[in-house]
C-alpha cells in the first residue's frame, strides 16, 4: 500500500506528525511519502509544499486571516498536492498537524476525501470548536460557539467569529468522507458528542513510546548520574512560561504549601525560570528543552513522582513516558490523563484546578514508598500492554488494511 502523510514538519514532533509511521512503513516495504510545510531533512520521499510563490502568497493570506479573525481557511500551499505524482499514486491520505503551520485550507478536506480514503488524526479538540485549541471548561463547542469567553490563546482572534467558524467546520465535515483517529478515550468521547464530527467513523489508537528507551532504570544509578542523593525526595515536571494550560502555576502553588520532611529535588524540563519562586525551598535543577529521549528517561527514572497538573491534555505523552520508567503521575481530573494513567492504578488524579488537593496527593505519596513502587510497576505493565511503538504501528497498519479491503469506504 502507498501512504501519503500531510503535516506541518518532518522532524519536529516526530511522535505526533506521522514521521514515525512514515519511517516504519518504508522499513516494512510499503510505499510512503510525506508532504510538509517545513522540511528539515534531506529525504527524497518528504516533499516541501510551502516554497517560492505559494510561500509568499501564504504569508499574505495568513495576515489577511488574522485581520478577518479566521484560521486554516485561506492558505494555498497544500493545493500543490493536486499536481504531484505522489499524491495521485497514494492509496490513503493521512492528515496530521494540518492546522499548525498556515499552509492547509480546510476546504481541501472535502475535495481530497471524495477522491481517496482520508484519515485525520485529531491531536486536540480544535476541529470541533469555533476557534480554540482547548475549550477547557467552556461547553459552547457543543452548541455552536459564539460569544466566546476567550479569544486569546493558541490561534488568537481579534473579533468573535467563532459562530461562523463553527458553522464553516460543520459544513466542511458534513461534505467530507473522513476516518478519524484519536489517541485517548477522552478525545473519543468528545468526537462522539461533537455536532461537527459525531457522524464520522472514529478509531482509538493511543500513541506509543519506545520501551527500549523509556523503562525502569536503576534509580540509584539514575540519581548518581544527575548528582542527586538516593535518600532525597525527587519530583519532576514539565515547566512552561507561555502555555497556561500546562498548569505550571498549580505546581508552584501546591509546592509552596508543602513543608518537605527531607531534602527534596525539583527537576524541570522545557522552560528555565518558570519555577524560580520555589528556589531555596527545593533543590531546583532546570534542564531546559531536551531533545535527547534517553536524558528524559533518566530524569523520569530518577524521580519519585512526575507532576502533570495540565488543564488540557488530549493524551499525555510525558505521563506515559513517566509510567514506562516506573514513576507514578499526579494530575488533575477533567482531561485525558485520568484514562491515560488509569487512575488510581498508575497514578493519582485530584479535582480540577485544586492545588491544595494536588499538594496533599504529593505529600501522601512521598510518605508511602511501597505504594509508589506498586503504582510504578503497574504503570510499566500498562505501557508495555497498551502504549508501545509496535502496537501504535500495527494498529495503524490494520486500520489501513481494513480501509483498503473495503475499497476505500468508511467504516465504523
C-alpha positions as CSV (number, residue, x, y, z in Angstrom):
1,X,0.0,0.0,0.0
2,X,1.0,3.6,-0.6
3,X,0.5,6.2,2.2
4,X,0.8,9.9,2.0
5,X,1.2,11.9,5.3
6,X,0.4,15.6,5.2
7,X,1.6,17.6,8.2
8,X,3.4,20.7,9.3
9,X,7.0,19.5,9.7
10,X,9.0,16.3,9.1
11,X,11.3,16.2,12.1
12,X,9.9,18.4,14.9
13,X,7.4,16.4,16.9
14,X,8.1,13.1,15.2
15,X,5.9,11.3,17.8
16,X,2.8,13.2,16.5
17,X,3.4,14.3,12.9
18,X,3.3,10.9,11.1
19,X,7.1,10.7,10.7
20,X,7.4,7.6,12.9
21,X,4.6,5.9,10.8
22,X,6.3,7.0,7.6
23,X,9.7,5.6,8.5
24,X,8.2,2.3,9.9
25,X,6.1,1.7,6.8
26,X,9.0,2.2,4.5
27,X,11.2,-0.1,6.6
28,X,8.5,-2.8,6.1
29,X,8.5,-2.4,2.4
30,X,5.4,-0.2,2.0
31,X,5.5,3.0,0.0
32,X,5.1,6.2,1.9
33,X,5.6,9.9,1.2
34,X,5.2,13.0,3.4
35,X,4.1,16.5,2.3
36,X,5.2,19.2,4.8
37,X,5.1,22.9,5.3
38,X,8.6,22.9,6.8
39,X,11.2,20.4,5.6
40,X,14.2,19.9,7.9
41,X,15.6,16.6,6.4
42,X,17.0,15.7,3.0
43,X,14.9,12.6,2.5
44,X,13.6,12.4,-1.1
45,X,10.3,10.9,0.0
46,X,9.5,14.0,2.0
47,X,8.2,16.9,-0.1
48,X,8.1,20.6,0.6
49,X,4.8,22.3,0.0
50,X,5.5,25.9,1.0
51,X,8.0,27.2,-1.5
52,X,8.5,30.1,-3.8
53,X,5.2,31.6,-4.9
54,X,2.9,29.7,-2.5
55,X,5.1,30.6,0.5
56,X,4.8,34.3,-0.3
57,X,1.1,34.0,-1.0
58,X,0.5,32.1,2.2
59,X,2.2,34.8,4.2
60,X,-0.1,37.4,2.7
61,X,-3.1,35.2,3.2
62,X,-2.2,34.5,6.8
63,X,-2.1,38.2,7.5
64,X,-5.5,38.6,5.9
65,X,-6.8,35.7,8.0
66,X,-5.5,37.4,11.1
67,X,-7.4,40.6,10.1
68,X,-10.5,38.6,9.4
69,X,-10.2,36.5,12.6
70,X,-10.0,33.2,10.7
71,X,-7.7,30.2,10.7
72,X,-6.8,27.5,8.2
73,X,-9.3,28.8,5.6
74,X,-7.2,30.8,3.1
75,X,-3.7,29.2,2.8
76,X,-3.0,27.7,-0.7
77,X,0.3,25.8,-0.4
78,X,-1.5,22.4,0.1
79,X,-3.0,22.8,-3.3
80,X,0.4,21.8,-4.7
81,X,-0.6,18.3,-3.8
82,X,-3.1,18.1,-6.7
83,X,-0.3,18.5,-9.2
84,X,2.1,15.9,-7.7
85,X,2.6,12.3,-8.8
86,X,3.0,11.1,-5.2
87,X,-0.5,12.5,-4.3
88,X,-2.1,10.8,-7.3
89,X,-0.5,7.5,-6.6
90,X,-1.3,7.4,-2.9
91,X,-3.9,4.8,-1.7
92,X,-4.6,6.6,1.5
93,X,-4.1,10.2,2.6
94,X,-3.4,10.7,6.3
95,X,-3.7,14.2,7.7
96,X,-1.8,15.1,10.9
97,X,-1.0,18.6,12.2
98,X,-2.6,20.4,9.3
99,X,-3.7,23.5,11.3
100,X,-0.4,24.4,12.9
101,X,1.6,26.0,10.1
102,X,-0.8,28.1,8.0
103,X,-0.3,26.1,4.8
104,X,-3.5,24.0,4.6
105,X,-7.1,25.2,4.0
106,X,-9.9,23.1,5.4
107,X,-11.6,23.4,2.0
108,X,-9.2,20.8,0.8
109,X,-10.7,18.2,3.0
110,X,-14.0,17.6,1.1
111,X,-12.1,17.7,-2.2
112,X,-9.5,15.2,-1.2
113,X,-11.8,12.9,0.6
114,X,-14.0,12.4,-2.5
115,X,-11.0,11.1,-4.4
116,X,-9.5,8.6,-2.0
117,X,-9.7,7.5,1.7
118,X,-8.6,10.3,4.0
119,X,-7.6,9.6,7.6
120,X,-7.3,12.5,10.0
121,X,-5.5,12.1,13.4
122,X,-7.0,14.7,15.8
123,X,-4.4,15.9,18.3
124,X,-6.7,18.2,20.1
125,X,-10.3,19.5,20.0
126,X,-9.7,22.3,17.5
127,X,-11.6,20.7,14.7
128,X,-14.8,20.7,16.8
129,X,-14.6,24.3,18.1
130,X,-15.2,27.7,16.7
131,X,-11.5,28.7,17.2
132,X,-9.8,27.4,20.3
133,X,-7.5,24.5,20.5
134,X,-8.6,23.6,24.0
135,X,-12.0,24.8,25.2
136,X,-11.1,24.0,28.8
137,X,-14.3,24.3,30.9
138,X,-16.3,26.0,28.2
139,X,-19.1,23.9,26.6
140,X,-20.1,26.3,23.8
141,X,-18.4,23.9,21.2
142,X,-21.5,21.7,21.8
143,X,-24.0,24.3,20.8
144,X,-22.4,26.4,18.0
145,X,-19.9,28.7,19.8
146,X,-20.4,32.4,19.6
147,X,-20.0,34.9,22.5
148,X,-16.6,33.3,23.0
149,X,-15.2,33.8,26.6
150,X,-11.6,33.5,25.4
151,X,-10.4,34.9,22.1
152,X,-6.7,34.7,23.1
153,X,-4.6,31.6,23.5
154,X,-3.4,29.4,20.6
155,X,-4.7,30.8,17.2
156,X,-5.9,34.0,18.8
157,X,-8.5,36.1,17.0
158,X,-9.4,39.8,17.3
159,X,-13.1,39.6,16.6
160,X,-15.6,36.9,17.7
161,X,-16.0,34.9,14.5
162,X,-16.4,31.7,16.5
163,X,-20.0,31.0,15.5
164,X,-19.2,31.5,11.8
165,X,-16.1,29.3,12.0
166,X,-18.0,26.6,13.9
167,X,-20.7,26.6,11.1
168,X,-18.0,26.5,8.5
169,X,-16.3,23.5,10.0
170,X,-19.7,21.8,10.3
171,X,-20.4,22.3,6.6
172,X,-16.9,21.1,5.6
173,X,-17.2,18.0,7.7
174,X,-20.7,17.3,6.5
175,X,-19.4,17.2,3.0
176,X,-16.3,15.2,3.7
177,X,-15.7,11.4,3.8
178,X,-13.2,11.0,6.7
179,X,-11.9,8.4,9.0
180,X,-10.9,10.0,12.3
181,X,-8.2,8.7,14.7
182,X,-7.8,9.9,18.3
183,X,-5.3,8.8,21.0
184,X,-7.5,8.8,24.1
185,X,-10.9,7.8,25.4
186,X,-11.3,11.4,26.4
187,X,-11.0,12.6,22.8
188,X,-13.1,9.8,21.5
189,X,-15.9,10.8,23.8
190,X,-15.7,14.4,22.6
191,X,-15.8,13.3,19.0
192,X,-19.0,11.3,19.7
193,X,-20.6,14.4,21.4
194,X,-19.4,16.9,18.7
195,X,-22.2,18.2,16.4
196,X,-19.4,18.8,13.8
197,X,-17.7,15.3,13.9
198,X,-20.1,12.8,15.5
199,X,-21.3,11.4,12.1
200,X,-17.8,10.4,11.2
201,X,-16.2,7.0,12.0
202,X,-13.6,7.3,14.7
203,X,-10.8,4.9,15.8
204,X,-9.0,4.9,19.1
205,X,-5.2,4.4,18.6
206,X,-3.0,5.5,21.5
207,X,0.4,6.9,20.8
208,X,3.4,4.7,21.6
209,X,6.7,5.1,23.3
210,X,10.0,3.3,22.7
211,X,10.2,0.9,25.6
212,X,13.8,0.2,24.9
213,X,14.5,3.8,26.0
214,X,11.7,4.5,28.4
215,X,12.0,1.7,31.0
216,X,12.6,1.4,34.8
217,X,16.3,2.1,35.0
218,X,18.1,1.6,38.3
219,X,17.1,4.6,40.5
220,X,20.4,4.8,42.3
221,X,22.4,4.9,39.0
222,X,19.9,7.5,37.5
223,X,20.3,9.7,40.5
224,X,24.1,9.3,40.7
225,X,24.4,10.3,37.1
226,X,22.4,13.5,37.9
227,X,24.2,14.2,41.2
228,X,21.2,13.5,43.4
229,X,21.4,11.6,46.7
230,X,19.5,8.4,46.8
231,X,17.8,9.3,50.1
232,X,16.4,12.6,48.8
233,X,12.8,13.0,47.5
234,X,12.7,13.8,43.8
235,X,9.9,15.4,41.9
236,X,10.0,16.2,38.2
237,X,7.7,18.1,35.9
238,X,7.4,20.0,32.6
239,X,7.6,23.7,33.4
240,X,6.3,26.3,30.9
241,X,6.1,30.1,30.9
242,X,3.8,30.7,28.0
243,X,1.2,27.9,28.0
244,X,-1.0,28.3,31.0
245,X,-3.0,25.2,30.2
246,X,0.1,23.1,31.1
247,X,-0.6,24.0,34.8
248,X,2.9,25.2,35.9
249,X,1.2,27.7,38.2
250,X,-0.5,24.9,40.1
251,X,2.8,23.2,40.6
252,X,4.1,26.4,42.2
253,X,1.0,26.8,44.4
254,X,0.9,23.2,45.6
255,X,4.6,23.0,46.4
256,X,4.6,26.4,48.2
257,X,2.1,25.0,50.7
258,X,4.2,21.9,51.5
259,X,6.8,21.6,54.2
260,X,9.2,18.9,52.9
261,X,10.2,16.4,55.5
262,X,13.6,15.8,53.9
263,X,15.7,17.3,51.2
264,X,13.6,17.5,48.0
265,X,14.8,18.0,44.5
266,X,12.6,19.5,41.8
267,X,13.7,18.6,38.2
268,X,12.2,20.7,35.5
269,X,12.1,20.3,31.7
270,X,11.2,22.8,29.0
271,X,11.4,26.5,30.1
272,X,14.1,27.6,32.6
273,X,13.0,30.1,35.2
274,X,9.3,29.0,35.2
275,X,9.5,27.9,38.8
276,X,12.1,30.3,40.2
277,X,9.8,31.1,43.1
278,X,10.5,27.7,44.5
279,X,14.2,28.0,44.5
280,X,15.6,27.7,48.0
281,X,12.7,25.7,49.4
282,X,13.6,22.9,46.9
283,X,16.8,22.0,45.2
284,X,15.8,23.2,41.7
285,X,17.5,21.5,38.7
286,X,16.5,23.0,35.4
287,X,17.3,21.0,32.2
288,X,15.5,23.3,29.7
289,X,14.3,21.9,26.4
290,X,15.6,18.3,25.9
291,X,15.8,16.6,22.5
292,X,17.6,13.5,23.9
293,X,15.0,10.9,24.9
294,X,17.5,8.9,26.9
295,X,18.1,12.0,29.1
296,X,14.4,12.5,29.6
297,X,14.1,8.8,30.6
298,X,17.0,9.2,33.1
299,X,15.3,12.2,34.7
300,X,11.9,10.4,35.0
301,X,13.6,7.2,36.3
302,X,15.4,9.2,39.0
303,X,12.1,10.7,40.2
304,X,9.7,9.6,42.9
305,X,6.7,11.4,41.2
306,X,6.0,13.2,37.9
307,X,3.8,16.2,38.3
308,X,1.4,17.0,35.4
309,X,-1.4,19.3,36.5
310,X,-2.4,20.1,33.0
311,X,-5.7,21.9,32.4
312,X,-5.9,20.4,28.9
313,X,-4.4,17.2,27.6
314,X,-5.7,15.2,24.7
315,X,-3.4,12.2,25.5
316,X,-0.4,13.0,27.8
317,X,2.8,11.6,26.2
318,X,5.0,12.6,29.1
319,X,2.7,10.8,31.5
320,X,3.2,7.7,29.5
321,X,6.9,8.1,29.3
322,X,7.0,8.5,33.1
323,X,4.9,5.4,33.6
324,X,7.2,3.5,31.3
325,X,10.1,4.4,33.7
326,X,8.2,3.2,36.7
327,X,7.3,6.7,38.1
328,X,3.7,7.4,39.1
329,X,2.0,10.5,37.8
330,X,0.0,13.1,39.8
331,X,-2.6,15.0,37.6
332,X,-5.9,16.9,37.5
333,X,-9.1,15.2,36.7
334,X,-11.1,16.5,33.7
335,X,-8.5,15.8,30.9
336,X,-7.4,12.7,29.0
337,X,-4.8,12.0,31.8
338,X,-7.3,10.2,34.0
339,X,-7.7,7.5,31.4
340,X,-4.2,7.6,30.1
341,X,-2.7,6.8,33.5
342,X,-5.5,4.5,34.5
343,X,-6.0,6.4,37.8
344,X,-5.8,5.4,40.6
345,X,-3.8,2.4,39.5
346,X,-0.7,4.0,37.8
347,X,-1.1,7.5,39.3
348,X,-3.4,9.8,41.1
349,X,-5.8,12.5,39.9
350,X,-7.3,15.2,42.0
351,X,-10.2,17.6,41.4
352,X,-9.6,20.1,38.5
353,X,-7.6,23.2,39.5
354,X,-7.5,22.2,43.1
355,X,-3.9,23.0,44.0
356,X,-4.4,22.0,47.7
357,X,-5.6,18.5,46.8
358,X,-2.7,18.3,44.3
359,X,-0.2,19.2,47.1
360,X,-1.8,16.7,49.6
361,X,-1.6,14.0,47.0
362,X,2.2,14.7,46.5
363,X,2.7,14.7,50.3
364,X,0.8,11.5,50.8
365,X,2.7,9.6,48.1
366,X,6.1,10.8,49.2
367,X,5.3,9.2,52.6
368,X,4.4,5.8,51.0
369,X,7.4,4.4,49.1
370,X,5.7,1.0,48.8
371,X,2.6,2.5,47.2
372,X,4.7,4.5,44.8
373,X,6.6,1.3,43.8
374,X,3.4,-0.7,43.2
375,X,1.9,2.2,41.1
376,X,5.1,2.4,39.2
377,X,5.2,-1.3,38.3
378,X,1.5,-1.2,37.3
379,X,2.4,1.8,35.0
380,X,5.3,-0.2,33.4
381,X,2.9,-3.1,32.7
382,X,0.2,-0.8,31.3
383,X,2.7,0.9,28.9
384,X,4.0,-2.5,27.7
385,X,0.5,-3.8,27.1
386,X,-1.1,-0.7,25.6
387,X,1.4,2.1,24.7
388,X,4.3,0.6,22.7
389,X,5.5,1.8,19.3
390,X,4.9,-1.7,17.9
391,X,1.3,-1.5,18.9
392,X,1.0,2.0,17.6
393,X,2.3,0.9,14.2
394,X,0.4,-2.4,14.0
395,X,-2.9,-0.7,14.9
396,X,-2.4,1.8,12.0
397,X,-1.5,-0.9,9.5
398,X,-4.6,-2.8,10.5
399,X,-6.7,0.3,10.0
400,X,-5.2,1.0,6.6
401,X,-5.7,-2.6,5.5
402,X,-9.3,-2.6,6.7
403,X,-9.9,0.6,4.7
404,X,-8.4,-0.8,1.5
405,X,-10.2,-4.1,1.9
406,X,-13.5,-2.2,1.8
407,X,-12.4,-0.5,-1.3
408,X,-11.7,2.8,0.5
409,X,-15.1,3.1,2.0
410,X,-15.6,4.4,5.5
411,X,-16.2,2.0,8.4
412,X,-17.2,2.3,12.0
